[in-house]
Amino acid sequence: MIDVKNAKEVTIKRLKERYFEFVHKSGLKVVVCPTEDRATYYALLGSAYGSINNSFKSTNGEVVTVPEGIAHFLEHKLFESKNGQDVFKYFAKNGARVNAFTSHEKTCYHFSCTNNFFSNLELLLDFVTSPCFSNESIEKERGIIGQEIGMCEDDPYYQADCNALNAMYGAHPIAQSILGTVVSISKITKELLTNCYNTYYVPCNMVLVVVGDVELADILRVVDKFFFSCDFAAKPPENFIPKEPYAVRERIVQKDLPIALPWVEIGIKERAGTRADGFLNGFKYWMLLQMLFGEASEFCSDCYRLDIIREPLWLSSRAGDGFCYLDISGATPQPEKLYQMVLDELRKQHLHGLNKANFQRIKKYAIAQYVRRWEDTESLAVGLFDLSCLGLGFNDIDELIANLEAASLDSMFAKTFQEEQTVLSVVKSSSGG
């Protein structure tokens, strides 16, 4: 008999939706969002382990520093089963699409299907909890990832992002490539992979999210099958992140690549807080970006009129363990002019204050984006994973939006978005095409 009485039911009043949170006896967090109106099932199993976690205390108490790119390398290696077969084939036979991704702070494995959900869920939990490393397969993977790194060296958008991070950050490992370099992955060994897996792929550092027409008790039966013999005494990993200076390293960086129209990324480096504070403040930063540079802003209209941009700018805020920065990206025939216009806009807004009418519009837009995330299954699952890792829930975001006042954003803006904290990363063709 599966005991679910300790499960916490979370009701989202604004959306009239609900989901359940449960901490398994192994320490694994389980989040189940039962939906009767979706034909697709979706499951995600992730570890709070990403590319910035390169220095940590291993299970034997020793402080270890590992090569850049190892989290992504480990993600690739888990897709190989004990018999040497590619895990993708098993999911394909079951009619499921499986994939994974590694970011700065997480590694997630996920699948979607319309049938055979529980069979696919067992496959997911089995291959993530049953690593199989051999020197031969590691050497083969080294070549595959080396090719991936080579492809990214010719990707203008990837290079603009990497260069912007390197311009903003020096000590913090967020400046390192998620993929690593050809040199760094050459140092990855079976022993290092095993150490990273044993440190970070422990239940108390992992979350399972399920979205679909399922019952919590049925999900927990499958979890019991794969996590019954875990080390229940395992503790969350202890990470060591270097302290990052507040100042940026350099203001302008450029890379020449064949590209029809120059691509720019304008970064704004901010002070980092706790991970939970960073997540919630990141939402406020995103609203400020929308007010200042969003598609409906006066700034955006001016850029269209002057042919500085031809499509809306990409706006995002990113915050985590020891880092926080904002990102304004887009294609432009005049990179330096766009950067100057951004700086002029920041000066003007700091001098005169934010437009209060814009605040109400952006607040409504934020609510719409919040509702839309619930409608997209994958986006919902990733959101639930992120919130669970931080000890937060969707109601925390709902409450933040509902209670947010213009004065609060005004106060935040007055202390942030400083010109000396901005960087310009440009990728353009050397021929000027």
N, C-alpha and C positions, 0 to 999 in steps of 0.2 A: 504493500500500500504506500503510495507516494504522498507524503505530507506536504501540503501546499499552504497550510494555515499561516505560515510565517511570511508568505509572499505579500508584498506591498502593492496595493492597487492604486494607480495614479490616474486621476480623472482630469482631463483637460476641459475645463468648463467652456472656454471660448469655442472649442471645436466639437464638444460633445463626443469626445473620443477617450479611450483609456488604454493603458498598458500596465503590465505587471513587472515588478522588480523582485528578484530573489537571489539570495546569496547561498550558493550550494555549500555543503559541509566541507568541500575541498578548498573553498575560498573563491571559486569561480562566480563572477556576477552573471546572472541570467536575466535578460530583458525580453519579454514576450509581448508583442502587440497583436492581439487576436483581431482579425478583420474578415468579415464574412462577405464583403463586397469586392474583394480582389481575387482575380483568377490566378494570380501568380504568388508563389511562395518565395520568400527570400530569407536567407540565413547568412550571418556574418560572425566569424570567430576571429577576434583580434587580440593582440598583445600591445600594451603601452610601451612599445619598444620601436624606436626609429633611428634615423641616421645620426641624431645628435648624441645618442647614448654610447659614446665610444670609450668612456672611462667609468669604471664601476667596481664595486666590491663583489668578487665572485663568491660562489657558495662555500669555498674553503677559507673565506675571510681575507684573501689576498686582493689588493687593488690592482686592477688590470686595465691596460690601455690597448685597444684593438685597432686594426687598420680601418681607415675610412671606407665606407661602402659595405661593411660586413652585414648590416641588418638587411639590406636589399639582397645580398648574396644568399643569406640564410633563407629568405623568402623563396628564392628560386629552388634551393636544394630540398625544401620540404615537399615539393611536388613530385619527388621521386619515391616510389613505394619500395618496400623491402625486397620485392622480387625484381627490382630494376625497371618496372613498367612506369610509364607516364600516367600520373593520376588523372589527367584530362580525359583519357580514353574511358575510364570507368564512369565518369560523370556523363560523358557523351552517350554511352550506352543506356544510361538512365534518363536521357532526355533533359539533362541539366546543363547550364552554362556556368562554368566555374572560373574564377580569376582571383587575383590578389594584387595588393599595392603596398608600397612602403613610402611613408612620408617622413617628415622630420621627427615626429613623436609617436608614430604608430605603424604597425604592420597588420594588415587585415586580409583574411581569406574569406571569400564569399561565393555563393551560388544562387541562381534563381531557377525555378522550374514550375511546371503546371501539374506534374504528376510525380509519383514516387518520392514525395518529399522526405519521409523518414528514412528511406534507404539512402538518399543523398546526404541527409544530415549525419548519418553514421559514417559515410565516406569522408565527410569534412572533418569530423572530430577524430577519425582514425588517422588520417594522414598528417594532421597538425600535431597530434600527440604521439606519433611514432616516427621520429626522425631516423633517417638512414643515410649516413655519410661514409663515403669511401674515397680514398685518395684518387682513384681513377675518375670517378664521377665529378669530383671537385675540379680536377684538371680540365675536364671537358666543359664544365660550367664556366670556368675562367675564360675560355675562348669565346663562349656565347655572350657573356656580359661585356667582355672586351669589345665585341662588335657593337653592342648596344651603346657603350660609351663613345665609340667612334661616330656612330650615327648622331648622337646628341651634340657632338662637337660641331656639327653642321646645321644644327637646329637653331635658328635665330632667336626664337622665343625662349628656349631653354638657356641659351647663352646670355641673353639680356637679363634673365632672372639671376643666374649664377653671378654675373658680374656686379649686379646691384647689391647682392648680399655680401660679396667680397669687398665692395666699397664701403658698406655700412659696418660690417663686423670683422674683427681681427682675431680676438681670443675665442669667441664662442663658436662651437662646431657647426652652427647653422650655416656658416660660410662655406662649409665643405659640401661637395656634391653628394647627393643621396646615392648615386651609382658608385661613387668612388672614382679612382683613377686607375689606369692600366697598371701603374706601379703599386698602388695600395692594395688592389685585389690580388696581386702576385704574392702578397705576404699572408694571405688567408689560408689557414690550415684546418685540418679535421679537428684538431684539439681546440683551436680558437672557436670554431663553429659550435662545438659541443659545449664549451664553456658559456658562450652567449645564450645558447638554447636553454641550458640548465638554469641560468640566472634569470632570464626574462620570460621564458615560456612556462611560468609557474601559474597555477590557477588564480592566485590572489592578484596577479598582474594582468589578468585576461578577462574579457567580456564576450559572452555569446548573446547575439541579438537575433530574434526570429520575428518576422512579420508575415502573417498569413492566417488562414482559417484553421487554427490549431488550438489545443488546450494546453495550459501550462503543465499539468500533470504528465501529459504524454511527452513533452519536451524534457522534463526532468528525468523520466525513465531512461531516455537515451543518454543524458548527461551522466547519470549514475553508472551506466555501462562503461564509460570511458574515463571517468574521473574518480572511481571508487578507491583506487589504490594509490592516489597521489600523496605526496608528502604534505600532510595537513599542517605541519609546523613551518612550512616554507614562508619566508617573509618577503614583502615587496622589495625589489632591487634598490640598492643604494647607489644613486648616480652622482658623479662628480662633474659639475659644469663650471668651467673657468669663469671668473668674474669679468664681465665685459665693460670696457670704458664707455661712457655716454657719447663721446664725440665719434663722428664718422671718420673713416680712414682717408677717403678721398672723395671729391665732389663730382667729378665727371670721368667716366670711363667709356671707351668705344671699342667695338670689334668690327672688323670688315668681313662680311659674308655676302654671297650673292643673294639679293633680296629685292623685289620690285619696289617696295616702299620702305623707308627706314622704320624700324620698330624701336620704341623707347619704353623704358621702365623708370619711373620716378619713384624713388623710395624715400620714406620719411621715418627716421629712426626715433623711437620713443623709449621711455624708461620702462623696464620690465617689472611686473609685480608677481604675485603668486599666480599659479596656473589657473585657478578658478577665477580670480580677479581679472586676469588677462583675457579669459574667455568672455566674461560679461562686459569688460571695458572695450574689448574688440568689437562688440556689437555697437557700442556708442561711437567708436571711431568710424565704423562703416557708415553709420547715419550721418556723421559729419562729412565724410567723403561724398556721400550722395547729395547733401545740401550744397556743398561747394562746387563739385565737379560732375554731378550726375547728369543724365540725359536731359532732364527738364530744367537745368540750371541756366542762369544767364551766361555763365562762363562757357558752357557747352555751345550755346547759341552763337556767341562771339567767335568761337573756334570754327564753327561751320561757315559762318559768314566770311571769315578771312581765309578759308580753305586750309586751316591748320590741321583739322581732322575731317574724315569723311565717314567715320562710323563712331558710335559711342565709345568712350574710354572704359577700360576694365578697371574696376575699383575693388580693392579688398584690404582687409586688415588681418594680420597674423600675429598671434601672441602665444607664448608657451614658456617652458622652463628657461628663464634667463634671457628671453628675447621678446621684442615687440616692435613691429614696423608696419607701415602702411604702404600700399602699392597703387600707383596710377600708371596704367599701361595702355599702349595703343600704337597704331600706325599713323605716321605723319610725314609729309614732305619737308617739314621744317622742325627738326627735333629741338634745336636750340631755342627757337621762337616759342614752341610749346612750353618748354621748361621755364622760360622767362615769364610767360603768361601765368603759369602756375604760381611762381614766386610773387608776381604782382598781385594776384588774387589773394594770396595769403596775407600780404601786407595790408591790402585794402580791408579785408575782413577783420584783421586784428585791430585796425584803426577805428573802424566804424561799428564793429559788432555784427553778429549773425542776423540774417533776416528771419524774424519770428514767423512770418507767413510760410516760409519754406519749411520751418520745423513741423508745422501741422501736416503739411503735405507729405513730408518724408516719414513722419510717424505712421500715417495711414499706409504708405508704401511698405514700411517695415512689417506691419501687421499682415499685409497681403503676402509678402515673401515668407513669413512665418507659417501662414496657412498653406501656402503652396508646397512648402517642404513636406508637410504631412501627406500631400497627395502623391509625391514621388517616392516609391518604395525604397529605392537604394539610398536616396538622400535622407529619408527618415531613419533608416537603419544606421547609417554613418553618424547622423546627429545623435541618436540614442547612445551609440557607443561612446562618442566624445563626452557627452554629458555624464554618463555613468562613470567614466574614468575620473571625472572631476568631482563626483559626488553631487551632481546637479541634476535637474530634470527640466522638462519642457515648461513646467509652470514657472520656473525661475526666469526663463526668457519672457514668458507672457507677463509676469509681474514687472519685470524691468521695463518693458515697452509701455505697459499701462500706467506706471507711476512716473515715467520719465517726463521731466519738465524742460522747457527751453532754457531756463536759467542754468540747469545742470550741464547741458551741452555747452552753453556759453562759457561757464567756468572751466570746463575741461579744455575747450579750444584755446582759451587765454593762456594756458600753461603749456600747450603743445603746438604741433605744426610749426616749429621754428625753422626759419630759413637755413640756418647753419647745420641743421640736422637732415637736410635733403641731399640726395644724390641723383645724378642723371646717368643712366646706362643706355647707350645707343648701339644698335646693330644696323649697319647700312652697307650697301655695296660700295666698294672702293672706286667703282666707275661712276658712282653717282646715279645709277639707274634705279 
